[in-house]
Amino acid sequence: MKTFLGFLGFVLFTQGIGGLAYELTDGRFHLWAGLTHKAGFLHGYEIYASIGLIVLSVALFAARESVNRSRSPS
């Protein structure tokens, strides 16, 4: 479970950073567009979605650390 949360957090973090890089550089990083530009319902909200992905990834990293602590013997 810890590995899965870490992997998912990493993927969401890179997608969020890539979406921000794409939006803030006016599309110069076209290969980094990622999830936020593939979903049509996010049109106009790409920056907010990218920030949301970064925040969600930080939450997943915190959950990964929490899983590690809860399984250790007391």
C-alpha angles and dihedrals in degrees: 000000000000092000093048093051090048093050093046091047091051093050093049092046093052091046091051094048091045092051092050092047090051094048098042094049095047094248101313089130094055093157090060096057092107128152099349093061097041094060109077095201090065093061107137093014100071095120092050091047091050091051089048090053091052092049091047091050091053089051090051091051089052091049090051090056090046091054089053093052096045093055097049116101115256 
